[in-house]
Amino acid sequence: MATSALRAAATTAGRLSRSTTVVMGAENGHHVFRVKGYSRAKEIPNGQYMTLGAIDVGGHSWSLHYYPNGKTAFDAGYVSLFLSRDGGGGGISGMPATYRFGVLGRDGKPAPSFTNSVFRTEGFSTQGAYGYEKFMRREEFEKSECLKDDSFAIQCDVSVAAVEPAGNEGLAGVAPSPLPPAVVALPESDLQKDLAELLWSKLGTDVTIEVRGETFHAHKCMLAARSPEFREKFFGGSTQRKTAVAHNIQIDDMGPEVFKSMLRFMYTGTLPKMDEEAMSAMAAGLLAAADRFKLDNLKKICEEMMCERVDMGTIEISLVFSERHHCPKLKAKCLEFLNSPGNLKAIMAKDGSFDLAKKNSPTLLLEFFMKLWLEKGSGEPKLLN
C-alpha cells in the first residue's frame, strides 16, 4: 500500500479535547489527537511521518508530526514526535514557546511512562520542527494499556508567550519587547550528499581495501582525516612502509557490511537506514570497528545503540564488549540489568550461562558477583566455575 494511503487509513485527527486560555501574557492550548490503525501505520518506512493535525495557539497553527518507525536510523525501534508551526502571527521568525506530548492512558490522563517533561525553547522557528526522536520505545508501548483496539491518543500541550503588536502598550503597562531580527533561511548544505556521491562513484579514489573478498575504493586523504589509525598507516612511519600500503589494504577481522557502514560514516557522518533487527546485529561489529580505527563519535553512537538493546539475548555479548572496548556506559547498563534478581536467575538457569563472559571477561564477572555478594551481606560468595 502506498505511504499516502497508509497515512489516510491509519490516522484521524480527532478533536477530543481542546482549550485555549490567556494567562499572564501567555496563551496556552491543548489538543488530543487520536491515531487509529497503529499496526498499519507501522508499515510507513523509517524517516517518514504523518501529520496528525494542527492546533491554533497564539495566532499560530501548530502541527504534530508522527514518525511510526522513528525519524532517523538510530530511532528505528521508537516512535518519534515533532511539533512545527506555520509562519503566521505577525511574521515572527522565532518566539518563546513550551510544549509537552503525552499518550493518554485508560483514565484519559497522560501516562507517565509515555509523557515527556515540559520543554521550553526561546526561539521556536518556522524553519524546522522541535520534538523527540526517541519519544517512546515501540516494544514497551505495545505492551501497555495505552494501546487499545489498535488505536491510541496523544495529548499535545502548547504554551506561547504573548507578543503585542509594535506600537501598542504591553501587558499591565509594560512596554513590549522589540521583535527579534528576521532570520535569513540558508539553503541546506549539500556536503553530506556530495561526499556520499564521491565515495560510491569511485571518482579520484587512490586506495582499495579488501574486506573478506569484497573490494572497496576510497580516498586516502579522507580516511586519514577521519581516522588516526588510517593516518598513521598512510602517512606515518618509514617511506618503505608507506609505499607498501600506498594502494591496497586487506582487512580480515570484520565483515563487508560492517566496513561499508563504517566507510559511509567516515564520509558522511551518517549510518545507512536499517530496521531494528539489522541494527541490533550490526551494533556490536560497528562498535569494534569504531574502536579499532579510533572513530570516537561512531563508537559513542554504537555504545548508545547497544545500551538500548541490552536484554536476555544480548547481555553476554554486551558485557564482553563493554570490557573489551572500554565502554563504561554499556558496562553500567549491563550490571544494572544483571542486578535485577529475575534477570540474573533466568540467565543462570540457561545451559552454558556466562560461558562467553567467563572466557573473555572473567575479571568483570568476578567484580559483579563480589559486588552483589557484598550488597546482599549474607552467605558465602559462589563464583562461577
HELIX and SHEET records of a PDB file:
HELIX    1   1 THR A    3  ALA A   10  1                                   8    
HELIX    2   2 TYR A   38  ALA A   41  1                                   4    
HELIX    3   3 ALA A   73  ASP A   75  5                                   3    
HELIX    4   4 ARG A  138  GLU A  142  1                                   5    
HELIX    5   5 LEU A  171  GLY A  173  5                                   3    
HELIX    6   6 LEU A  191  SER A  201  1                                  11    
HELIX    7   7 LYS A  220  ARG A  226  1                                   7    
HELIX    8   8 PRO A  228  PHE A  235  1                                   8    
HELIX    9   9 THR A  239  ALA A  244  1                                   6    
HELIX   10  10 PRO A  256  THR A  268  1                                  13    
HELIX   11  11 GLU A  276  ARG A  292  1                                  17    
HELIX   12  12 ASP A  296  GLU A  308  1                                  13    
HELIX   13  13 ILE A  315  ARG A  324  1                                  10    
HELIX   14  14 PRO A  328  LEU A  338  1                                  11    
HELIX   15  15 PRO A  341  MET A  348  1                                   8    
HELIX   16  16 ASP A  355  ASN A  360  1                                   6    
HELIX   17  17 PRO A  362  LYS A  376  1                                  15    
SHEET    1   A 3 THR A  11  THR A  12  0                                        
SHEET    2   A 3 ALA A  26  LYS A  36 -1                                        
SHEET    3   A 3 ARG A  18  VAL A  23 -1                                        
SHEET    1   B 5 THR A  11  THR A  12  0                                        
SHEET    2   B 5 ALA A  26  LYS A  36 -1                                        
SHEET    3   B 5 SER A 151  ALA A 161 -1                                        
SHEET    4   B 5 ALA A  97  LEU A 104 -1                                        
SHEET    5   B 5 PRO A 110  THR A 115 -1                                        
SHEET    1   C 5 THR A  11  THR A  12  0                                        
SHEET    2   C 5 ALA A  26  LYS A  36 -1                                        
SHEET    3   C 5 SER A 151  ALA A 161 -1                                        
SHEET    4   C 5 ALA A  97  LEU A 104 -1                                        
SHEET    5   C 5 PHE A 119  THR A 121 -1                                        
SHEET    1   D 4 MET A  50  VAL A  57  0                                        
SHEET    2   D 4 HIS A  60  TYR A  67 -1                                        
SHEET    3   D 4 TYR A  78  ARG A  85 -1                                        
SHEET    4   D 4 TYR A 130  ARG A 137 -1                                        
SHEET    1   E 3 GLU A 214  ALA A 218  0                                        
SHEET    2   E 3 VAL A 207  VAL A 211 -1                                        
SHEET    3   E 3 ASN A 248  ILE A 251  1                                        
END                                                                             
